């Protein structure tokens, strides 16, 4: 294949290649955004239940409340209500984040890992009057979560997201490269011009200008795909959802820490089980609350 033939083939195929790369990048960007948003939705549901719990509390109420126990109960309640109860009842407007696509993207498994890892880390926090580094705990939990850090549990999410972020620049570079290759291919033919043969010279110049005009279209295509990729990256920005998720978890855990009186670990505490029947677990929790209220009334009498 001659240089001119290669240049023509490259210029013709380049816009289609850029279009295919754009579609693949858009697909994976949407998948990453969806995965982060679904985990962020779980954080929003957890924050909602923590706020309800704090609003129902009475200031100055003296109780021996463990931070670990509070965190475990509210994380469990969020998980069971989000992924089990609402999904079974199939209400019209459930505040859940579970769907068939969530199962494909391992959202449920990721949230179960999140609950387990947070509980594993807060269990060993020493109780002090100062607020511990709950932000570091939240970040470390998400960074080590295999369901959250990999697309479909296989492709590293951070690396893929970084690659998609530089696609706008790559499209511009590819378009300019196509233009230069087209010009380089046309320049070879200019060397065969005979200025004494005006008709042949005119034909060569016409073909050269046509090739330059066609080669410029690769730059135009690169700029267009670059703009579309940039807009898609801004709209489907997982970074904003990630920051929101971190902030929600941190603020919720801070509220529970301020409400707690210690971080004691109960001797007979049952570990979190994501496969446990949600109705049974929530009913048991409600029964324990009623028993606690009755015991408090008896002690007060």
Steps between C-alpha positions, in 0.01 A plus 500: 500500500644835394512800728228671301272195516562465873423869553172470308397187692595659832309820428188315383490261798605746773157668553334158530764386748450817705123446491540141624738610777259776601209255529707252702625777727148635544373154593764443765465856631126441543567166674749661740264789569211262561702286741621799702153657503342182630749478786442870561127424519570244770696765691203737460263240643736440793522874563121525492459234767774647718330840486167344596665329795673820617183707465309251715759515778450719807797729591650417838361150495733281706558159348795270462497503120776334299615662177560159345151379588337816361699481178428131454126533558459793263718349229311172527165678491606695192621188322197288582247770415676608182579162346241269651180648641435760231591258226252244631214739555558666161345826602444768240757738643738300715811668636718216381793473266459137397407387151605237249776730374627541856547126519696504174727776630546328840350793691340280765821306557691826514271647764519179705879520486476866601290418808731218607820698453373810683388286795834319502688828527279688748497198731854574615475878536606623840245721667619857547341842518664588170343404172695209342609502137173365366572658162808280460298194598237577236757563227698188585184289496404619152853467365520135609150412379547264199141545381532878506850526352446274199250524215307171483745382766777471237618833353673743742270798535761764583722418204206484260361828628839672462532370145153624407580840652786556255299394190411862405867585467574176315227572245652840419849350467370218278320749274810716460712191437262392224526842341881493506510147358271612218720799425812282509344258252405784264841664512663200335292550191600866479857389432391348169367830364640634173444874488527495122198269480236738627207263462669220693617746764145628542367147540764421763424821690125430486552151640731636768250765608224237500710271719584787736133590522410138574782469754375810681176314567683272744587805711139613485384152603756495782379836632135390483566172684715688751215741578247216530734301725564804718126568540435133580778502761353808666144366504599148606750610762559221756731729696211716625300193604807353672562818702133514595507136610810555716348811660171325577667203667738718697231741625270211595773320693595828670143546623494147640836552670377818671184320615682193635641469851761232431617255238451177689464182300222273634620156596211324324468731202373322190710574188343671202347251257395638162317176420280510808126539453437874513149479646622280784801723573298822508223340704756382755647849518156653557426244772827577677412870495161436660658279766752776572224760535303275733807437715566875518143564615529228765827644627345847515202372696 
